[in-house]
Amino acid sequence: MIDIFKDWYEHRHDYAKEWKKRTKGEVVGYFCTYAPEEIMYAAGILPVRILGSHEPQDVTEPHIFGMFCPFCRDCLAQGLKGRFDYLGGIMLSQSCLHLRQSYTSWQINIPVPFSYYLPMPHGVQSKRAYKYLRNELETFKKAVEKWLGKEIKDEDIDRAIEIYNKNRQLLHKLYALRKSSKVPLSGMEAMYVTITSQMVDKAEHNEMLEKYINTLTDRDVTNDRVRLIFVGSEDDDIEFIKMVESLPAIVVVDEHCTGSRYFWNEVKQDDDRLMAIAARYIDRPACPAKDWPELTRLDHIVNLVKDYNVQGAVLIQQKFCDPHEFDMPVIEKKLKEMGIPSYNIEFDVTVPIGQFKIRIEAFLEMLRADELF
Amino acid sequence: MISAGIDLGAKTTKVVILADNKIVSQCLELTGIDQAQTAEKALSNALEKANLSRDAVNFIVATGVGRNAVSFANKEISDVAADARGIIYLLPDARTVIDIGAEEGRAIKCFADGRVQDFAINEKCAAGAGTFVETMARALEVDVEEFGKMSLRSTNTIAMNAQCTVFAESEVVSLVHAKTAKEDISKAIHDAIASRIISMVRRVGVEEKIAVIGGVAKNPGFIDSLKRGLEINEILIPDEPEFTGALGAALTKA
């Protein structure tokens, strides 16, 4: 059953092209999970997340600084290599400077009919953020309507919210199964599911996910392994999680934007639909770039560690991702206070699996030292 | 009870044989291309020295970067766990161990019983590793042993930015062209390597006493740079520092 998700993951572009052909709808690539997908989906658009491919590349050098993060470079590389040639539009809901560079470079070098920069507020902890974003969403909605030449009706938005919330509920249900001492799915399998929810039509994803969850009853893949959490800014590296889980470790939960941060909270339906959507994005578990002055991530991570009975943490640092790096010492300290050892690892476009394996092995041995004495 | 520890490193393979936790034999071989064959050879040589047959060995634990190639091992452990275990056996006062192998530098903080408290490993670059030392000695056209001693005779301090082995080598070439004394260049290089290693030590937290293992521990120039950099007077070095990992492996419960 997981093969369906794996297939979507591996053939994401084929899926989008096929979807476009089938529905005659437009596909819009978005750069960051602050994108208000509900509005696009209501307009009949398939929003797909622009992610990298984890292959070495040499095409972004003229467009992005070498000290910008590997993720933003890998994303742009996909555009420059023509892999997203089916996109009718691109959009960025402002998150960080590095990803904005990918977006603006894309605008210049890979022109598409529709491109939209949404000034998602940084100060999400300000009370004024709700109204500000609500108004920006209204402008965005009008821009989409103008592009497609059709009105986005209230009932379309309601339907989109319903489908998106359903997906969030199902992903929550899937994650909750991993709290058990008998974990029914690996971290890698969970990663295939969460990432594909960012590429596949949600209605279709919901249908598959519901079926998939039903297949997990009585399944147990724990196999006496160390329960880990992955904490990071962004992580969609299948090779890395596969390697980690080939060792006596199982990833039971994550705190990053390709995982739990993407789906954690729902839109609370309200007559002011745009305000309801705005509130969802303002109140979601924050990206490190927006998580100030208060570090709200910390409590969230603490709760995940407790709820999922985590024994160790791998802190994944996308090279040059300053906002996340800034949070790391505090997270590390907090985990230490809780008696949870953590290990920092730095990601690039490709990761040296052999070297990383040696380190993760050493980390796991530290957690299970009794077995060596 | 006879146990064997095999440390299959990037450059050399080390074997330690223990009888009731006492060292009875050890052997070092160049690793070469065929890792499995080297492991076999090193083990049989070590057994021969101790006058033991292969059947007498109760269990074998492998460590080192090529440990997967030791197909006959009963267990594999990481270098980090092996180093900590080995150093506490040899030098029980050590709390931080610096291991410099051919391609990896490591700083490990350990508990008094040989368990690992924390560790750091150099990332994607040889600047804090043994290969770096050899490359630099070659650039100066001196053998590795002389290269280390030379450093102690230097009277000048030159700053060198050794982030990358290749760039550092070209920096050395520039110094040679500028007619800088070899002794001073040697010291600059050792200071640069030590500084890379010290960064790792500081990441896990400096806790005395500090021990150095691996082949580079025999280099007096490096040890001197390390002492100055860490501002400490004492650094512990086991008699045969390159065998510490293999010893730790042999001590591990299989």
Chai-1 contact restraints between the chains, C-beta under 6 A:
chainA,res_idxA,chainB,res_idxB,connection_type,confidence,min_distance_angstrom,max_distance_angstrom,comment,restraint_id
A,R359,B,I121,contact,1.0,0.0,6.0,A-B,restraint_1
A,E361,B,S78,contact,1.0,0.0,6.0,A-B,restraint_2
A,A362,B,S78,contact,1.0,0.0,6.0,A-B,restraint_3
A,A362,B,V80,contact,1.0,0.0,6.0,A-B,restraint_4
A,E365,B,S78,contact,1.0,0.0,6.0,A-B,restraint_5
A,E365,B,A81,contact,1.0,0.0,6.0,A-B,restraint_6
A,M366,B,V116,contact,1.0,0.0,6.0,A-B,restraint_7
A,A369,B,R115,contact,1.0,0.0,6.0,A-B,restraint_8
A,L372,B,A81,contact,1.0,0.0,6.0,A-B,restraint_9
A,L372,B,T252,contact,1.0,0.0,6.0,A-B,restraint_10
A,L372,B,K253,contact,1.0,0.0,6.0,A-B,restraint_11
A,F373,B,K253,contact,1.0,0.0,6.0,A-B,restraint_12
